[in-house]
Amino acid sequence: MKNFSRRDFLKTSATAAGGLVLSSGMLSAQKKGGDKINIALVGMGAEGEVLLNSIVKLPYINVVAVCDIWQPRCEFAAMRIMRELKQAPARYTIKITPKDRLTPLVKRGRIGEIKGENYKDLIKNHAKELDAVVIATPDFWHAPMTVDFLKAGVNVYCEKMMSDTLEGAKSMVRAARESKKLLQIGHQRTSNPRYKYARQVLLRDNNICGNIMACNGQWNRAVTKDLTWAEKDTIPQDKLKQYGYKDMNVFRNWRWHKGLGGGAISDLGAHQIDIFGWMLGAHPVRVMASGNRDYYKKPDGSPAHDWDDNVMCIFEFDKTFQGKKAQAFYQVLTTTSSGGGYYESFMGDQGTLKMSENPALTKLFRENNAPDWAPLIEKGIIGKGDEAAANVKVADSRESKALVSYGFPATVPGYEPDVAKKPIHMYHVENFFNAVMGKEKLNCSADHAFEAEAAVFKARDAIEKGPLEFSASDFVVED
């Protein structure tokens, strides 16, 4: 097999994420903001703030408007954009008090006025001047917002999940096709240079794992309490109902409520279940899953959440990129942080690749009967081995000897190891804006994201219905 050099990787890095088809929206891309890209931000919760951490580092961005129906978060975003970008975007939010708390800054031209309440007002006032919108709202708002922005001629970056329902996700795919605009979904690992390097250089070009027969992934989190809020920041009850929330507790903890979010298997698992299929180059054919709601309780002892606290599932693949069958086990736990953090591993008869967005958790393990990896180290394809990792005494004659641990090369093309300089989400955000400018292809188009998320929707169903089989049509959106 031909060895893949770093120079080769740089040449093909734009397409290594899966060879996605060039959108017609990309071909006709042009910036409406002159030398900057005009954008709007919709949704400034935890994930919206993560995306903002990347956006404020991009010198070519002009934030035209910020929208979040919760005034404290809308103000947070506006203040940060004022400080770090020296821009004064218009604000769209529900006024909790009759008087705008930022009036003094508005008068000095440092903060934009409140020009409306929601994203529809934003579209009405700004669609013609926007190149793109970044949406990071609760899942059940993703589909209607995305469809409306696409129809208004605005390119969209939308966080995953695409929707809280399968039909909602399909409507987004159709809207992207019909509008011929760009739609990137926030499965950010597909833009991470380390993941792209692992997929192409390690697994495919150097076959470092040999025959991959099994995968394993997890995301374990410690026990957390429901999110709270300051009484002075309570959204009026009539407004909460208007926007689909029963009360402030549901508004703050929407991820755990059916009809709004999809629980931990969607919130966390979607990222990693996507990676199983992306790395293996295949769709699963069967899934079995188990979950429980036995930990988080209301005062009366009933479950506090609609979705499961913990989920374990197994996906079966009939034909990977190697032409082999494979199984992938995945667990997401919200009752313990034990077990080694969050990662996805790919296990073969010659080695194992253990990947994580956290480089400290990323390891390579060579099976003791595999060819020597010294040539790979000499060529800079992998890092040196840590013999200490294999110094574990065998307690039983039937036990396999411990494996030597290896790392990635000292540098991976395109990867910035200093997260302060380049947060892990920034690669995906940059890919989207580069596509808007006609410089790259999207790494996670709506079609790719739907294929990944179809597996998540089926896993959710399998918890209640038992093992379920996939058909080819499960991964296709008809026009």
N, C-alpha and C positions, 0 to 999 in steps of 0.2 A: 504493500500500500504506500502511496506517495506521502512523504512527510510534508507537513503543513507549516511553513515558516511564519514568523511574525509579520513579515512584509506581505505575505499572501493574505494573512488574516486582516490586516489593515485594508487591503484592497477590496475584500469581500464583506467587511463587517456590516455594511449597510443592508446586506441581504441575508446574512447568516441567521437572522432571527426567524427564518421560515420561508423566504422567497415569496412574500405576499405580493399580490397583484397591485400594480400602480393604479391609484384611483384617478379618475378623470378630474376630480376636484383638485388634485395635486398639480395636474398639468396646466390648469388655468389659474393657479394661485398667484395672487398679487397682494401687496401690502396696502391697506387703505390708510394706514397711518404714516405714509411717506417712508422714512428710514426706520420706523418702528412698526411693530405688530400691535394693532389695537385689540385689546381683549376685555372681557368682563369676567368677573368671578362670582359664581353662584353657589352659596353654601360655604360657611366658614366654621364648621365644627372641627373636630380633631383632625380628620383627613384633609379638610380644606386648609388647615394651618400647615400641615405637612407639605402640601403642594405649594403653598405660599412661601415656605422656606426656600424652595428652589426658584420660584418665579422672581423673587426680589434680587436674585443673583444674575439675572439675565438683562444685559444693558439695552437690548432691543425691544423690550416690552413697554407698552403704554397701557396702563389700566384705566379704561374709560368709565367703568361702573363696577360697584360691588353690591351684591344682593344676599341678604340673609334675613329671614323674617324675625329672627331674634336680635333685637337692637344691640345688646352688648357685644355680640360677635361681629355684627356689621361694623360697629364703631372700632372694634379691635383691628379689623382688617384695614379700615380707612386710615387709622392712626399709624399703623405700621407702614403702609404704602407712602404716607406722607413723610415719615421719618427716613425711610430707606430708599425710596425712589423719587422723592420730592414731587409727587404727583397728587392730584386732588380729585379722585374719581367720584362720580355721582353715587349717591347711596339709595338703596331700596330696602325698606324695612318697615316693620310694624312699630309705630311710635308708642312706647310704653307710657310716656308722659306727654302731655300736650306740647310742652316746650322742648325744642331740640337741644340736647345737652351740649352739642358741639357748636352752637351758634357763634361764639366768639371766634372760633377758628374758621368758620364759614365766611364771616365778614372780612377776615384777613386773607381770604383766598387760599387757605392752606388745606381745607377740607371741603369736599363737594357737598352740595345741598341734598336733602332727602327729596327725591323727585317722584317717588312712588312707593308701593308696598311690596310688590312681588316681581317675579321674573317676566310676567306678561307685560307689566309696565315698562320693564327694562327693554324688552324686544321692541315695543312700540316706539320708544324714544331713541334707541341706539342701534338697532339691527343694521341699518345702512352703513354705519361707520365701523362696524366690528369685523375683524378678520376671524376671530375665534372666541369661544367661551369655554371656561373651565368649570365643570359641574361636580360638586362634591356634597350633594344633599343626601338625605335618607334614600334608600334604594327605591321605594315606591314612587318617588318623584323623578327618578332618572329617565324613564321612558317618555312621559309627557313633556318634560323639559327638553330633552334631546330632540324629540320629533319636532317640537315647535321651533327650536333654534335652527335645525337643519332646513325646515321649510322656509324659514326667514333668510336663508342663504348664508348662515354662519357655520363655520367649521367647529366641531365639538370635541373636546377632551372630557370624557365622563368617567368617573370612578366606577370600579366594579362594586357589587354585581351590576350587570346591565339593568336589571330590574328585579323586583321581588317575585315576578311571575315569568313563566316561560313565554307567554304570549306578549308580554311587555318587551322582553328581549328581542323577540322576532320583529316587533313593530319598529325597533331602532334600526335593525339591519335593513329592513325595507325602506325606511326613510332615508338612510344613507345612500342606498342605491338610487332611489328616485331623485334625490336632490343633487347627486353627484358631488357632494361635499365630503370632507374628511371627518371620520369618526374614529377616534382612538379611545380604547377602553383601558382602564388603569391596572392592567396586569404588568406591573413594572419590571418584573424579572426578565421579560423578553427583550428588554433594552439594556440590561446590565451587562457590561462587557465581559465580566467573569463568567456569567451564565452562557453567553453566546460562545465564548472560548471553550467552555466545557462541552457544550453541545456539538460544536463543529470539530474543534481541534482534538479534544481528548476522546470523545466517544466515537466519532465517525472516522476522522482521518488517521488516528493512531490506535483505535480499537482498544483503549487502555483497560477496559473491563472484561474484554473477551465476550463471551455469550452472556448477555444480560437476561437473567431469568426472574429477578425479583427486585422490587423497589420498596422503599420504606420512607415515610414522611411523618412529621408531627409538628404541632405548634402547641406547646403547653404553657399556660399562664396561671399565675397565682390567683388565689381568691380575691375578688374585688367587689366592692359594694356598688349599688346602683348610683349613677350620677345624680347630684343634687343641684340646687340653684338658690340664689338669693331671693328672698321674698319680694324685694323691690323690683326685681327683674322678671316677675311673673307675667306671662303673656295673657291677656284677657281670655276668658273661657270661650267666648263666642268666636274669637279669632282662632284659637286652637282647633276647635271643631271644624271651622271653615277650611283649615289646611290638613285635616285628616287625623288629628290627635285627640285622644280622649281627655287627657289632662297633662300637666307639666311633667309628671313622672314618665309617662309614655313618650312625650316629646323628647326628653333627655335620654331615654333608654330605648329608643325605637328599634335598635338592632334585635332586641329580644322578643319583639311582638309581631305575630303573623299579620300580614297585610301591610306591613311597613318595612321590615327587614327579613333576614333569613337565619339569624342566629349565628353561632360560632362556625358552623360548617360552611356558611356563605361568607361571613366576614373575614375569617382567617383561611379557611380551607380552600376557598376558590383560587387563591394565589398558587397554592402548592399542587392542587389537583390539576391545574392548568399545566404546571411544569412536568407532571408525569407524562401526559399526552404529547407535549411539545418535545421533550427529550427523546421519548420513545418513537415519535413520528407515527402515532397511531391513536385511534379511538378505542375506548374500552368496549367490550361486548357484553359484560355482565357486572353487576354490582350487588353487594350485600352490605347491610349496615345495621348498627345498633346504637341507640342513644338513650339518655335518661335525663329526667328533670327532678332528681332526688336530693339535690344539695341546696339550691337557693329557694327559700320558702317565704311566704307571707306570714304575718302574725297568726293567721288561723291554721297554718300548716300546709296550705295548698301551694303548688308550684308558683314561684314568683314570676316565671317567664313562660312564654308560649313555646319557645324553642329549647332544644336540649342543651343542658349544661356541658355534657361530654358526648362526643361521637367517635365511634370507630367504624371503619369501613374497608372493604376489599374490592378493588377493581380488577377485572380479568381482561387481558389483551390477547387477541388471537394471532396478530401478526405485527410485530414491531418493525422498525427500520432494518433490523437484521433478519427479518423473516421468521422470527421466533415467537413463541408464546411467552407471556410474562404476567406476573401478578404484582399489584401494588397495594400495600397496606397503608392506610392513613388514619391518624388520630388527632383530634383537637380536644384538649382538656382545658377547662377553665376553673379547675379546683386544685391545681398543683402546678408549680413551675419546675418540678423535678423531671429528669429524663433528658437533659442536654439541650434545652432550648428549642429552636425551630430550624428544621433542615429537611432536605430531600436527598435520599441516597439511592444509588443505582448499583446493584450487586451482580457481578458476573463471575464466571469460573476462573478469571485471571486477575480480577481486581474489583475494587469498590470505589465509586466516586460519591463522596458525601458533600453536598452543596448547601450553602446558606448565604443569605444576604450579609450575614456577619462573617467576615473572612476568618475570624478566629475559630469558627466552627467548621470550616471547610477543610476536608482531609482527603487524601488518596491512600488506599491500602492495596498493596500488591500481594496476591496469593502466593504462598511459598513455592508452589509448583509452576509459577508463571515465568516467562522469559525475563531475564534481568532488565531492570529499568535504567541501568547506567547510561545507555545510549540516549535515552530521553532526557536525562539530566544534563548530559553533555551538550545536547542541542538546545537546551533552555526551554524545553516543552513542559517539564515539571520541575519542582524544586527538589532539594536534597531530602534524603530519608532521615527519620529519627529512630535510630535503633533502640532507644530507650523504651519506645512504645511497645516493643516486642518482648521486653524482659519480664514476662509474666510466667510464673511457674505453672506447669501442667499438673493438674490434680488427678487426672484420670487418663489412662492410656488411650481411651477413645476420643479424647479431647484434641481438637486441632491446635497447632501451635499459634501463638499470638502473631499478628501481622505488623510489619514495619509501617510506620505512618510517614507519608510524604505530603508536601505542600504544593501549591501552585508556583510557577516561576516568580522571581522577585518582582517583575512587572508584567502586567497583562495589557496589551495594547488598548488604549482608550480609557483605561480605568484609573481613577484618581483615588488613592488610598486614604487621603485625608477627607473624612466625611464632612468636616466643617467647611471645606472648600466646595465639595460637590456631594450633597446628600444623595442617598441611594435612589430616591424617586426622580432625581434631576435628569438622569439619562433618558428616561421615558418622556418626561416633559419636553426636553430638548428635541427628541426625535419627532414629537408632534409638531412643534413649531418649525423645525427644519422641513417637515413635509408641507406645512402651510406655505413656506417660502419656496417650495419646489426643489429642495436639495436632497431629500431622502424619501424612502417609502415608509409607510407606517409599520411599526413592529407589531402592533396589536390592533388590527382593523376590527370592525364590528363582526365580520364573518369569522375571523379567528377566535375572537372572544366568545362568540356564541357557541362554537364547538367545544370550548373549554367549559363554559358554564352549563351547557346541557348535561354534562356529567355530574355537576354539583346538584342540579335540580333533581336528577334521577336518584342520587344518593339520599337526598332529603326524603324522597318518596319511599325509598327502600327501608328506612327506619320503621315506618308504619306498616308497609305492605309485604316486607320480606324481600328475598332476592329478586332482582328484576333484570331482564335482558334488554340490550340496546338493539335497535335496528338502524340501518344506514340513514333512514329518514330522520332519526332523532337529532342528527347533526346538520341538517339542511333546512334552510329557510326558503320556502317557495315564494315567488314573487306574487 
